[in-house]
Amino acid sequence: MKKLLNSLYITSDKTYLSLENENIVISKEGNEIIRVPFINIENIICFNYIGCSPALMGKCASEGIPLNFLRPSGKFLACVTGSIKGNVILRQKQFDIVRNENVCNYLTKNIVTSKIHNSRILLSKFYKNHKQNEFDSFANVIECLSSNIDKVYKCDNLDSIRGIEGESAKNYFSVFGQLLCQKDFIFNGRSKRPPLDKVNAMLSFFYTILTLEVKSAIETVGLDPYVGFMHTDRPGRPALALDLIEELRAFYVDSFVINIINLKQINHDGFVEKENGAIIMSDEARKKMLKLWEDRKKETIKHNIINETIQIGLIPYVQAQLFAKFIRGDIEEYQPFIWS
């Protein structure tokens, strides 16, 4: 099994990356800041606008190291990759499956029900510890999510499933703000393009990071991350990665954001408001939160499918392997990650 990603995050937008011998050289305004041995890196995620040298791009491409470029807000821009590797037979089977409407419906049902279940678990864990009258809305939303799981299984087309998913997400986020204990972090609903408050900025940022990690996991098992079964295929859009992150959102990102806010590990002054009203993280806040993110990935959990205790950061790789086994026909069904 692939070890936990040793990711290099470039958080300052004024840094430049280059390659010297077998080292990644990180410079700012012409001055070298630090050198990182290339051999230790498995993923590079850049929030810098200055860029990197062609030599480093070529090295990353030849070694199969994803070199991702994002805006400071976390919005994905581009990824440098080398020649496509992997099992061509496996990819052909993947293409055949996504053309099969019945299989796509089946997979989407599994993904959406697990997403709704995991969202319900997050709310339930909080509700058990706060049974006051002001949290009656939680009970209503939890009941609605349970009902929607049953509705999904009765659907016979993707549009109906997506409709229930959208309704569930709306209900879930209607009470999400009540999970937050810091008065400086207000959440009144999901806003994406752009995020209009600190909580939405954090959610969007880490959803993007999670997508990149799931995309890397998909590539390691030889599948095409751009060919999905639920999200519409578009050039440059990692549809399969977007499909598989749905089951992980509540456990991976939502609970993480809630915890670092409620434990006061992030301050309200670590954000910047842009002219268009968008809220983004400051450089220092981004560094701090990425460190907390990496620490969280080193924690362990017993995986519901393989029945083994693994690091949280390995969950995307386990799910990618299970999905590849399903594509190959080694297992009869793909089982999403279920939070318990």
C-alpha positions in Angstrom: 0.0 0.0 0.0 1.2 3.5 -0.8 2.5 5.3 2.3 0.9 8.6 3.5 1.6 11.3 1.0 4.6 13.5 1.9 3.1 16.7 0.5 5.0 19.9 -0.1 2.8 23.0 0.3 4.0 26.3 -1.1 1.8 28.8 0.7 3.4 32.2 -0.2 2.4 33.7 -3.5 5.8 35.4 -3.9 7.9 32.2 -3.9 9.6 30.6 -6.9 10.5 26.9 -7.1 13.5 25.5 -9.0 15.5 22.3 -9.2 19.2 22.0 -8.3 20.7 18.5 -8.4 18.2 16.5 -6.5 16.8 19.3 -4.4 13.8 21.6 -4.7 15.0 25.1 -4.1 12.4 27.5 -2.8 13.3 31.2 -3.3 11.6 34.5 -2.5 12.6 37.8 -4.2 15.7 36.1 -5.5 16.9 34.8 -2.2 17.0 31.1 -1.3 14.8 30.2 1.6 15.1 26.5 1.9 16.0 23.3 0.1 13.9 20.2 0.2 15.3 16.8 -1.0 13.2 15.8 -4.1 13.3 12.1 -3.1 11.1 12.7 -0.1 8.3 14.4 -2.0 5.3 12.7 -3.5 3.0 15.7 -4.1 3.5 19.4 -4.6 0.7 21.9 -4.1 1.5 25.5 -4.9 -0.4 28.7 -4.1 2.2 30.9 -5.7 1.8 33.0 -8.8 5.5 33.3 -9.7 5.7 29.6 -10.6 8.5 27.2 -11.0 11.3 26.3 -13.4 10.8 24.1 -16.5 13.5 21.8 -15.0 11.4 21.1 -11.9 8.3 20.6 -14.0 10.1 18.1 -16.2 11.5 16.3 -13.1 8.0 16.1 -11.6 6.6 14.8 -14.8 9.2 12.1 -15.3 9.0 11.0 -11.7 5.2 11.0 -11.6 5.0 13.7 -8.9 1.8 15.8 -9.3 2.6 19.5 -9.4 -0.6 21.3 -8.6 -1.2 25.1 -9.0 -4.0 26.8 -7.0 -5.2 30.3 -6.3 -4.6 31.6 -2.8 -8.4 31.0 -2.2 -7.8 27.3 -2.9 -9.4 27.2 -6.4 -7.7 24.7 -8.7 -5.8 26.2 -11.7 -3.7 23.5 -13.3 -1.7 20.3 -12.7 1.6 19.3 -14.4 1.7 15.6 -15.1 3.8 13.3 -17.2 2.9 10.5 -19.6 -0.1 8.5 -18.6 0.8 5.2 -16.9 -1.2 2.4 -15.6 -3.2 -0.5 -16.9 -4.8 0.3 -20.2 -7.2 -2.7 -19.8 -8.4 -1.3 -16.5 -9.0 2.1 -18.0 -10.9 0.5 -20.9 -13.1 -1.2 -18.4 -13.6 2.1 -16.5 -14.8 3.7 -19.8 -17.2 0.8 -20.5 -18.7 1.1 -17.0 -19.4 4.8 -17.1 -21.3 4.3 -20.4 -23.6 1.8 -18.6 -26.5 3.8 -17.2 -27.5 1.1 -14.7 -24.1 0.9 -13.3 -23.8 4.6 -13.0 -27.1 4.8 -11.1 -25.9 2.0 -8.8 -22.6 3.7 -8.0 -24.2 7.1 -7.6 -26.8 5.7 -5.1 -23.9 4.2 -3.1 -21.9 7.4 -3.1 -24.9 9.7 -2.3 -26.3 7.5 0.5 -22.9 7.3 2.2 -22.5 11.1 1.9 -25.9 11.6 3.5 -25.2 9.0 6.2 -21.8 10.6 7.1 -23.4 14.0 7.2 -26.1 12.6 9.5 -23.4 11.0 11.7 -21.6 14.4 12.1 -24.8 16.1 13.2 -25.8 13.2 15.5 -22.4 13.2 17.3 -23.0 16.8 18.2 -26.7 16.5 19.0 -26.0 13.7 21.5 -24.0 16.1 23.6 -26.3 19.1 23.3 -29.9 18.0 23.9 -31.3 21.5 24.6 -34.5 22.9 23.1 -32.6 25.2 20.8 -31.2 22.2 18.9 -34.6 20.7 18.0 -33.8 21.7 14.4 -31.0 19.1 14.5 -33.5 16.3 15.2 -35.6 17.5 12.3 -32.6 17.6 9.9 -31.3 14.2 11.1 -34.7 12.7 10.5 -34.9 14.2 7.1 -31.5 12.9 6.1 -32.5 9.4 7.2 -35.6 9.6 5.1 -33.6 10.8 2.1 -31.4 7.8 2.3 -34.5 5.6 1.7 -35.6 7.8 -1.1 -32.3 7.5 -2.9 -32.6 3.8 -3.1 -36.0 4.1 -4.8 -34.7 6.4 -7.6 -34.2 5.1 -11.1 -32.3 7.9 -12.7 -29.3 10.2 -12.0 -31.3 13.5 -12.0 -33.6 12.2 -9.2 -30.6 11.1 -7.1 -28.8 14.5 -7.6 -32.0 16.3 -6.6 -32.2 14.4 -3.3 -28.5 15.0 -2.7 -29.0 18.7 -3.2 -31.9 18.8 -0.8 -29.9 16.9 1.8 -27.0 19.2 1.5 -29.3 22.3 1.8 -30.8 20.8 5.0 -27.4 19.8 6.4 -25.9 23.2 5.9 -29.0 24.9 7.4 -27.9 23.8 10.8 -24.1 23.6 10.2 -23.5 27.0 11.7 -24.9 25.9 15.0 -22.0 23.5 15.3 -19.5 26.4 15.7 -18.7 27.7 19.1 -16.7 30.8 18.2 -18.8 33.9 17.7 -16.3 35.3 15.1 -17.1 32.4 12.8 -20.6 32.9 11.4 -22.1 30.5 8.8 -25.5 31.3 7.3 -25.3 28.9 4.3 -23.0 27.6 1.7 -21.4 30.1 -0.7 -18.8 28.9 -3.1 -17.8 31.2 -5.9 -16.6 33.2 -4.1 -16.8 32.1 -0.5 -18.4 35.0 1.4 -17.4 34.2 5.0 -14.5 32.6 6.9 -16.2 29.2 7.3 -17.0 28.9 3.6 -13.4 29.9 2.8 -12.1 27.1 4.9 -14.6 24.5 3.5 -13.8 25.4 -0.1 -10.1 25.4 0.5 -10.0 22.0 2.1 -12.5 20.5 -0.4 -10.0 21.5 -3.1 -7.1 19.9 -1.1 -9.1 16.7 -0.6 -10.0 16.6 -4.3 -6.3 16.7 -5.2 -5.4 14.0 -2.7 -8.2 11.7 -4.0 -7.1 12.4 -7.6 -3.6 11.3 -6.7 -5.0 8.2 -5.1 -7.0 7.4 -8.2 -3.9 7.8 -10.4 -1.8 5.4 -8.3 -4.2 2.5 -9.0 -4.2 3.1 -12.7 -7.6 4.7 -13.2 -8.4 7.9 -15.1 -9.5 10.6 -12.6 -11.2 12.6 -15.4 -13.8 10.0 -16.2 -16.5 9.8 -13.6 -20.0 8.3 -13.3 -21.9 11.1 -11.3 -20.3 14.4 -12.1 -20.4 15.6 -15.7 -17.2 15.1 -17.7 -15.6 18.3 -18.9 -12.1 19.0 -20.2 -9.7 19.4 -17.2 -12.4 18.4 -14.6 -11.4 15.4 -12.4 -14.9 14.0 -12.5 -14.0 10.7 -10.8 -12.1 12.5 -8.0 -15.2 14.7 -7.5 -17.4 11.6 -7.4 -15.3 9.9 -4.7 -14.8 12.9 -2.4 -18.5 13.0 -1.8 -18.4 10.2 0.7 -15.5 11.8 2.5 -16.6 15.4 2.8 -18.3 15.3 6.3 -15.6 13.1 7.9 -12.6 14.6 6.3 -13.3 18.3 5.8 -16.4 19.3 7.7 -15.5 17.7 11.0 -11.9 19.1 10.7 -13.1 22.7 10.1 -15.5 22.4 13.0 -12.8 21.1 15.4 -10.1 23.7 14.6 -12.7 26.5 15.0 -14.1 25.2 18.3 -10.7 24.3 19.7 -9.6 27.9 18.8 -6.7 26.6 16.7 -7.5 29.3 14.2 -8.2 33.0 14.8 -10.7 35.2 13.1 -8.0 37.6 12.0 -6.3 35.1 9.7 -8.6 36.0 6.8 -8.6 38.7 4.2 -11.6 40.2 2.4 -11.1 41.0 -1.3 -12.8 43.7 -3.3 -15.5 41.4 -4.7 -16.4 40.3 -1.2 -14.6 37.0 -1.3 -12.9 35.8 1.9 -9.5 34.1 1.6 -7.0 33.0 4.2 -3.9 34.9 5.0 -0.6 33.2 4.2 0.1 32.5 7.9 -3.4 31.1 8.5 -3.0 28.9 5.5 0.3 27.5 6.7 -1.1 26.9 10.2 -4.2 25.1 8.9 -2.3 22.9 6.5 0.0 21.8 9.4 -3.2 20.9 11.3 -4.5 19.1 8.2 -1.4 17.0 7.9 -1.5 16.2 11.6 -5.1 15.0 11.3 -4.1 12.7 8.5 -1.7 10.9 10.7 -4.4 10.0 13.2 -5.8 6.5 12.9 -9.2 5.0 12.4 -10.6 1.5 11.9 -11.8 1.3 8.3 -15.3 0.0 7.9 -14.6 -2.1 4.8 -11.1 -3.6 5.2 -11.6 -3.9 9.0 -8.0 -2.6 9.7 -6.7 0.4 11.7 -5.1 2.8 9.2 -4.0 6.4 9.1 -6.8 8.8 8.1 -4.6 10.0 5.2 -4.7 6.5 3.7 -8.5 6.4 3.3 -8.5 7.9 -0.2 -6.0 5.2 -1.3 -8.1 2.4 0.2 -11.2 3.7 -1.5 -9.4 4.0 -4.8 -8.1 0.4 -4.5 -11.6 -0.8 -3.7 -13.0 1.1 -6.7 -10.3 -0.4 -9.0 -11.2 -3.9 -7.7 -14.8 -3.2 -8.6 -13.9 -2.1 -12.1 -11.7 -5.2 -12.6 -14.6 -7.4 -11.4 -12.6 -8.7 -8.3 -15.4 -7.6 -6.0 -19.2 -7.5 -6.8 -19.8 -4.0 -5.4 -18.0 -0.8 -4.5 -18.5 0.0 -0.9 -18.0 3.7 0.1 -16.4 4.9 3.3 -18.9 4.8 6.1 -18.4 6.9 9.3 -19.6 5.2 12.5 
